[in-house]
């Protein structure tokens, strides 16, 4: 009888602590802000995305895409397409 009560209290205490720690980690994970280019930062870290301290600068970025066969010598201002 004593062992049953002791194990019940022990299991409740361990369950409470594990639940509390799990909840803290889950909340921290859900509050983490994900940058639009995080996958690119991980797969292909270019030197220009690092700040002077060596940390990744997660600011605003612009990307430019050229169609295959694009010739910059034949540029016309009407060729510019802004997609948001």
TAGIWO-V739102 format. One record per helix or strand of 2 or more residues. SS is the DSSP state (H for helix, E for strand). FROM is the first residue (numbers start at 1). TO is the last residue. If there is no record, write none. Layout:
ss: [SS;SS]
from: [FROM;FROM]
to: [TO;TO]
//
This chain:
ss: [H;H;H;H;H]
from: [2;38;47;72;77]
to: [31;43;49;74;79]
//
